[in-house]
Amino acid sequence: MPSLYPDVKGILYALKDKGIDVAIASRSSTPEIAKTILDKIHNQTKIPYIDMLFFDDEHRNIIA
């Protein structure tokens, strides 16, 4: 079962209360799986990739 950082649950509830839709995809060990997850989110929501936000706290991805 995935775990969340301590403040995440409150942030998600605040976004929900403001009517902001959120889709969450967790870490994957392969880029192909991550791309598939993002494609599923895009196909279901029709939100353009340019309008999506991506947050990552993994050091190697922050540098990249």
Jmol script that loads the backbone (N, CA, C; Angstrom):
load data "model"
ATOM      1  N   MET A   1       0.840  -1.180   0.000  1.00  0.00           N
ATOM      2  CA  MET A   1       0.000   0.000   0.000  1.00  0.00           C
ATOM      3  C   MET A   1       0.887   1.247   0.000  1.00  0.00           C
ATOM      4  N   PRO A   2       0.670   2.173  -0.955  1.00  0.00           N
ATOM      5  CA  PRO A   2       1.479   3.391  -0.998  1.00  0.00           C
ATOM      6  C   PRO A   2       1.230   4.261   0.230  1.00  0.00           C
ATOM      7  N   SER A   3       2.237   5.011   0.586  1.00  0.00           N
ATOM      8  CA  SER A   3       2.083   5.944   1.706  1.00  0.00           C
ATOM      9  C   SER A   3       2.240   7.372   1.192  1.00  0.00           C
ATOM     10  N   LEU A   4       1.696   8.306   1.950  1.00  0.00           N
ATOM     11  CA  LEU A   4       1.741   9.718   1.576  1.00  0.00           C
ATOM     12  C   LEU A   4       2.590  10.500   2.565  1.00  0.00           C
ATOM     13  N   TYR A   5       3.198  11.571   2.080  1.00  0.00           N
ATOM     14  CA  TYR A   5       3.859  12.487   3.001  1.00  0.00           C
ATOM     15  C   TYR A   5       2.788  13.071   3.918  1.00  0.00           C
ATOM     16  N   PRO A   6       3.168  13.503   5.127  1.00  0.00           N
ATOM     17  CA  PRO A   6       2.189  13.923   6.132  1.00  0.00           C
ATOM     18  C   PRO A   6       1.177  14.983   5.668  1.00  0.00           C
ATOM     19  N   ASP A   7       1.591  15.955   4.882  1.00  0.00           N
ATOM     20  CA  ASP A   7       0.687  17.053   4.500  1.00  0.00           C
ATOM     21  C   ASP A   7      -0.148  16.778   3.254  1.00  0.00           C
ATOM     22  N   VAL A   8       0.128  15.691   2.567  1.00  0.00           N
ATOM     23  CA  VAL A   8      -0.520  15.438   1.283  1.00  0.00           C
ATOM     24  C   VAL A   8      -2.029  15.257   1.418  1.00  0.00           C
ATOM     25  N   LYS A   9      -2.464  14.507   2.401  1.00  0.00           N
ATOM     26  CA  LYS A   9      -3.901  14.250   2.552  1.00  0.00           C
ATOM     27  C   LYS A   9      -4.675  15.568   2.708  1.00  0.00           C
ATOM     28  N   GLY A  10      -4.184  16.465   3.519  1.00  0.00           N
ATOM     29  CA  GLY A  10      -4.841  17.758   3.709  1.00  0.00           C
ATOM     30  C   GLY A  10      -4.867  18.582   2.437  1.00  0.00           C
ATOM     31  N   ILE A  11      -3.777  18.534   1.679  1.00  0.00           N
ATOM     32  CA  ILE A  11      -3.713  19.268   0.410  1.00  0.00           C
ATOM     33  C   ILE A  11      -4.732  18.703  -0.574  1.00  0.00           C
ATOM     34  N   LEU A  12      -4.812  17.385  -0.653  1.00  0.00           N
ATOM     35  CA  LEU A  12      -5.773  16.767  -1.573  1.00  0.00           C
ATOM     36  C   LEU A  12      -7.210  17.114  -1.200  1.00  0.00           C
ATOM     37  N   TYR A  13      -7.517  17.105   0.096  1.00  0.00           N
ATOM     38  CA  TYR A  13      -8.867  17.489   0.527  1.00  0.00           C
ATOM     39  C   TYR A  13      -9.156  18.952   0.215  1.00  0.00           C
ATOM     40  N   ALA A  14      -8.166  19.822   0.383  1.00  0.00           N
ATOM     41  CA  ALA A  14      -8.358  21.244   0.074  1.00  0.00           C
ATOM     42  C   ALA A  14      -8.616  21.444  -1.415  1.00  0.00           C
ATOM     43  N   LEU A  15      -7.890  20.720  -2.255  1.00  0.00           N
ATOM     44  CA  LEU A  15      -8.126  20.809  -3.699  1.00  0.00           C
ATOM     45  C   LEU A  15      -9.524  20.323  -4.053  1.00  0.00           C
ATOM     46  N   LYS A  16      -9.935  19.222  -3.434  1.00  0.00           N
ATOM     47  CA  LYS A  16     -11.272  18.680  -3.682  1.00  0.00           C
ATOM     48  C   LYS A  16     -12.340  19.681  -3.265  1.00  0.00           C
ATOM     49  N   ASP A  17     -12.171  20.313  -2.099  1.00  0.00           N
ATOM     50  CA  ASP A  17     -13.129  21.306  -1.614  1.00  0.00           C
ATOM     51  C   ASP A  17     -13.257  22.492  -2.564  1.00  0.00           C
ATOM     52  N   LYS A  18     -12.181  22.799  -3.286  1.00  0.00           N
ATOM     53  CA  LYS A  18     -12.203  23.918  -4.235  1.00  0.00           C
ATOM     54  C   LYS A  18     -12.664  23.476  -5.628  1.00  0.00           C
ATOM     55  N   GLY A  19     -13.023  22.189  -5.770  1.00  0.00           N
ATOM     56  CA  GLY A  19     -13.509  21.691  -7.046  1.00  0.00           C
ATOM     57  C   GLY A  19     -12.418  21.431  -8.072  1.00  0.00           C
ATOM     58  N   ILE A  20     -11.192  21.261  -7.611  1.00  0.00           N
ATOM     59  CA  ILE A  20     -10.070  21.015  -8.515  1.00  0.00           C
ATOM     60  C   ILE A  20      -9.877  19.513  -8.663  1.00  0.00           C
ATOM     61  N   ASP A  21      -9.961  19.039  -9.900  1.00  0.00           N
ATOM     62  CA  ASP A  21      -9.772  17.618 -10.179  1.00  0.00           C
ATOM     63  C   ASP A  21      -8.292  17.257 -10.093  1.00  0.00           C
ATOM     64  N   VAL A  22      -8.017  16.095  -9.541  1.00  0.00           N
ATOM     65  CA  VAL A  22      -6.639  15.639  -9.364  1.00  0.00           C
ATOM     66  C   VAL A  22      -6.548  14.178  -9.798  1.00  0.00           C
ATOM     67  N   ALA A  23      -5.500  13.863 -10.523  1.00  0.00           N
ATOM     68  CA  ALA A  23      -5.163  12.479 -10.845  1.00  0.00           C
ATOM     69  C   ALA A  23      -3.755  12.251 -10.319  1.00  0.00           C
ATOM     70  N   ILE A  24      -3.543  11.112  -9.707  1.00  0.00           N
ATOM     71  CA  ILE A  24      -2.248  10.837  -9.096  1.00  0.00           C
ATOM     72  C   ILE A  24      -1.668   9.569  -9.692  1.00  0.00           C
ATOM     73  N   ALA A  25      -0.416   9.648 -10.094  1.00  0.00           N
ATOM     74  CA  ALA A  25       0.318   8.477 -10.571  1.00  0.00           C
ATOM     75  C   ALA A  25       1.586   8.384  -9.739  1.00  0.00           C
ATOM     76  N   SER A  26       1.817   7.228  -9.183  1.00  0.00           N
ATOM     77  CA  SER A  26       2.967   7.044  -8.316  1.00  0.00           C
ATOM     78  C   SER A  26       4.179   6.584  -9.107  1.00  0.00           C
ATOM     79  N   ARG A  27       5.264   6.494  -8.419  1.00  0.00           N
ATOM     80  CA  ARG A  27       6.541   6.112  -9.015  1.00  0.00           C
ATOM     81  C   ARG A  27       6.462   4.752  -9.695  1.00  0.00           C
ATOM     82  N   SER A  28       7.188   4.666 -10.800  1.00  0.00           N
ATOM     83  CA  SER A  28       7.311   3.412 -11.524  1.00  0.00           C
ATOM     84  C   SER A  28       8.780   3.190 -11.840  1.00  0.00           C
ATOM     85  N   SER A  29       9.192   1.942 -11.855  1.00  0.00           N
ATOM     86  CA  SER A  29      10.598   1.646 -12.123  1.00  0.00           C
ATOM     87  C   SER A  29      10.932   1.682 -13.612  1.00  0.00           C
ATOM     88  N   THR A  30       9.918   1.796 -14.464  1.00  0.00           N
ATOM     89  CA  THR A  30      10.188   1.846 -15.898  1.00  0.00           C
ATOM     90  C   THR A  30       9.471   3.027 -16.536  1.00  0.00           C
ATOM     91  N   PRO A  31      10.151   3.742 -17.399  1.00  0.00           N
ATOM     92  CA  PRO A  31       9.520   4.882 -18.077  1.00  0.00           C
ATOM     93  C   PRO A  31       8.313   4.478 -18.917  1.00  0.00           C
ATOM     94  N   GLU A  32       8.316   3.273 -19.470  1.00  0.00           N
ATOM     95  CA  GLU A  32       7.195   2.841 -20.310  1.00  0.00           C
ATOM     96  C   GLU A  32       5.901   2.754 -19.504  1.00  0.00           C
ATOM     97  N   ILE A  33       6.012   2.251 -18.272  1.00  0.00           N
ATOM     98  CA  ILE A  33       4.830   2.158 -17.408  1.00  0.00           C
ATOM     99  C   ILE A  33       4.343   3.556 -17.035  1.00  0.00           C
ATOM    100  N   ALA A  34       5.282   4.434 -16.699  1.00  0.00           N
ATOM    101  CA  ALA A  34       4.905   5.811 -16.349  1.00  0.00           C
ATOM    102  C   ALA A  34       4.207   6.487 -17.524  1.00  0.00           C
ATOM    103  N   LYS A  35       4.717   6.301 -18.733  1.00  0.00           N
ATOM    104  CA  LYS A  35       4.085   6.891 -19.916  1.00  0.00           C
ATOM    105  C   LYS A  35       2.684   6.325 -20.123  1.00  0.00           C
ATOM    106  N   THR A  36       2.509   5.034 -19.907  1.00  0.00           N
ATOM    107  CA  THR A  36       1.187   4.412 -20.042  1.00  0.00           C
ATOM    108  C   THR A  36       0.202   5.008 -19.043  1.00  0.00           C
ATOM    109  N   ILE A  37       0.647   5.212 -17.803  1.00  0.00           N
ATOM    110  CA  ILE A  37      -0.219   5.801 -16.779  1.00  0.00           C
ATOM    111  C   ILE A  37      -0.631   7.214 -17.181  1.00  0.00           C
ATOM    112  N   LEU A  38       0.350   8.018 -17.622  1.00  0.00           N
ATOM    113  CA  LEU A  38       0.033   9.386 -18.045  1.00  0.00           C
ATOM    114  C   LEU A  38      -0.888   9.389 -19.261  1.00  0.00           C
ATOM    115  N   ASP A  39      -0.658   8.463 -20.189  1.00  0.00           N
ATOM    116  CA  ASP A  39      -1.546   8.369 -21.358  1.00  0.00           C
ATOM    117  C   ASP A  39      -2.968   8.025 -20.934  1.00  0.00           C
ATOM    118  N   LYS A  40      -3.131   7.102 -19.942  1.00  0.00           N
ATOM    119  CA  LYS A  40      -4.481   6.756 -19.464  1.00  0.00           C
ATOM    120  C   LYS A  40      -5.149   7.967 -18.842  1.00  0.00           C
ATOM    121  N   ILE A  41      -4.386   8.738 -18.050  1.00  0.00           N
ATOM    122  CA  ILE A  41      -4.948   9.958 -17.441  1.00  0.00           C
ATOM    123  C   ILE A  41      -5.383  10.926 -18.537  1.00  0.00           C
ATOM    124  N   HIS A  42      -4.531  11.135 -19.514  1.00  0.00           N
ATOM    125  CA  HIS A  42      -4.837  12.057 -20.613  1.00  0.00           C
ATOM    126  C   HIS A  42      -6.054  11.595 -21.413  1.00  0.00           C
ATOM    127  N   ASN A  43      -6.096  10.317 -21.743  1.00  0.00           N
ATOM    128  CA  ASN A  43      -7.211   9.796 -22.543  1.00  0.00           C
ATOM    129  C   ASN A  43      -8.545   9.885 -21.813  1.00  0.00           C
ATOM    130  N   GLN A  44      -8.541   9.681 -20.509  1.00  0.00           N
ATOM    131  CA  GLN A  44      -9.794   9.715 -19.748  1.00  0.00           C
ATOM    132  C   GLN A  44     -10.252  11.135 -19.441  1.00  0.00           C
ATOM    133  N   THR A  45      -9.303  12.045 -19.236  1.00  0.00           N
ATOM    134  CA  THR A  45      -9.678  13.407 -18.842  1.00  0.00           C
ATOM    135  C   THR A  45      -9.715  14.381 -20.010  1.00  0.00           C
ATOM    136  N   LYS A  46      -9.025  14.037 -21.093  1.00  0.00           N
ATOM    137  CA  LYS A  46      -8.879  14.917 -22.262  1.00  0.00           C
ATOM    138  C   LYS A  46      -8.114  16.199 -21.918  1.00  0.00           C
ATOM    139  N   ILE A  47      -7.440  16.220 -20.787  1.00  0.00           N
ATOM    140  CA  ILE A  47      -6.624  17.377 -20.409  1.00  0.00           C
ATOM    141  C   ILE A  47      -5.321  17.309 -21.202  1.00  0.00           C
ATOM    142  N   PRO A  48      -4.969  18.375 -21.909  1.00  0.00           N
ATOM    143  CA  PRO A  48      -3.726  18.371 -22.669  1.00  0.00           C
ATOM    144  C   PRO A  48      -2.513  18.245 -21.726  1.00  0.00           C
ATOM    145  N   TYR A  49      -1.489  17.577 -22.187  1.00  0.00           N
ATOM    146  CA  TYR A  49      -0.291  17.402 -21.368  1.00  0.00           C
ATOM    147  C   TYR A  49       0.278  18.745 -20.921  1.00  0.00           C
ATOM    148  N   ILE A  50       0.173  19.744 -21.761  1.00  0.00           N
ATOM    149  CA  ILE A  50       0.706  21.072 -21.440  1.00  0.00           C
ATOM    150  C   ILE A  50       0.015  21.684 -20.221  1.00  0.00           C
ATOM    151  N   ASP A  51      -1.210  21.238 -19.923  1.00  0.00           N
ATOM    152  CA  ASP A  51      -1.965  21.771 -18.787  1.00  0.00           C
ATOM    153  C   ASP A  51      -1.823  20.917 -17.528  1.00  0.00           C
ATOM    154  N   MET A  52      -1.012  19.871 -17.592  1.00  0.00           N
ATOM    155  CA  MET A  52      -0.791  19.012 -16.427  1.00  0.00           C
ATOM    156  C   MET A  52       0.417  19.507 -15.636  1.00  0.00           C
ATOM    157  N   LEU A  53       0.366  19.294 -14.330  1.00  0.00           N
ATOM    158  CA  LEU A  53       1.503  19.605 -13.466  1.00  0.00           C
ATOM    159  C   LEU A  53       2.150  18.306 -13.024  1.00  0.00           C
ATOM    160  N   PHE A  54       3.457  18.315 -12.934  1.00  0.00           N
ATOM    161  CA  PHE A  54       4.197  17.141 -12.514  1.00  0.00           C
ATOM    162  C   PHE A  54       5.094  17.537 -11.357  1.00  0.00           C
ATOM    163  N   PHE A  55       4.962  16.835 -10.248  1.00  0.00           N
ATOM    164  CA  PHE A  55       5.791  17.070  -9.072  1.00  0.00           C
ATOM    165  C   PHE A  55       6.620  15.828  -8.803  1.00  0.00           C
ATOM    166  N   ASP A  56       7.882  16.048  -8.506  1.00  0.00           N
ATOM    167  CA  ASP A  56       8.769  14.920  -8.238  1.00  0.00           C
ATOM    168  C   ASP A  56       9.808  15.365  -7.221  1.00  0.00           C
ATOM    169  N   ASP A  57      10.032  14.539  -6.207  1.00  0.00           N
ATOM    170  CA  ASP A  57      11.041  14.889  -5.199  1.00  0.00           C
ATOM    171  C   ASP A  57      12.244  13.949  -5.235  1.00  0.00           C
ATOM    172  N   GLU A  58      12.322  13.116  -6.264  1.00  0.00           N
ATOM    173  CA  GLU A  58      13.469  12.227  -6.376  1.00  0.00           C
ATOM    174  C   GLU A  58      14.652  13.008  -6.927  1.00  0.00           C
ATOM    175  N   HIS A  59      15.764  12.958  -6.237  1.00  0.00           N
ATOM    176  CA  HIS A  59      16.920  13.796  -6.542  1.00  0.00           C
ATOM    177  C   HIS A  59      17.338  13.730  -8.017  1.00  0.00           C
ATOM    178  N   ARG A  60      17.427  12.528  -8.563  1.00  0.00           N
ATOM    179  CA  ARG A  60      17.891  12.408  -9.962  1.00  0.00           C
ATOM    180  C   ARG A  60      16.918  13.073 -10.937  1.00  0.00           C
ATOM    181  N   ASN A  61      15.630  13.106 -10.628  1.00  0.00           N
ATOM    182  CA  ASN A  61      14.664  13.749 -11.502  1.00  0.00           C
ATOM    183  C   ASN A  61      14.649  15.265 -11.322  1.00  0.00           C
ATOM    184  N   ILE A  62      14.961  15.729 -10.136  1.00  0.00           N
ATOM    185  CA  ILE A  62      15.047  17.166  -9.907  1.00  0.00           C
ATOM    186  C   ILE A  62      16.183  17.748 -10.754  1.00  0.00           C
ATOM    187  N   ILE A  63      17.305  17.050 -10.775  1.00  0.00           N
ATOM    188  CA  ILE A  63      18.447  17.504 -11.564  1.00  0.00           C
ATOM    189  C   ILE A  63      18.123  17.452 -13.050  1.00  0.00           C
ATOM    190  N   ALA A  64      17.483  16.384 -13.486  1.00  0.00           N
ATOM    191  CA  ALA A  64      17.149  16.241 -14.917  1.00  0.00           C
ATOM    192  C   ALA A  64      16.150  17.297 -15.341  1.00  0.00           C
TER     193      ALA A  64
END
end "model"
wireframe off; spacefill off
backbone 0.3
color backbone group
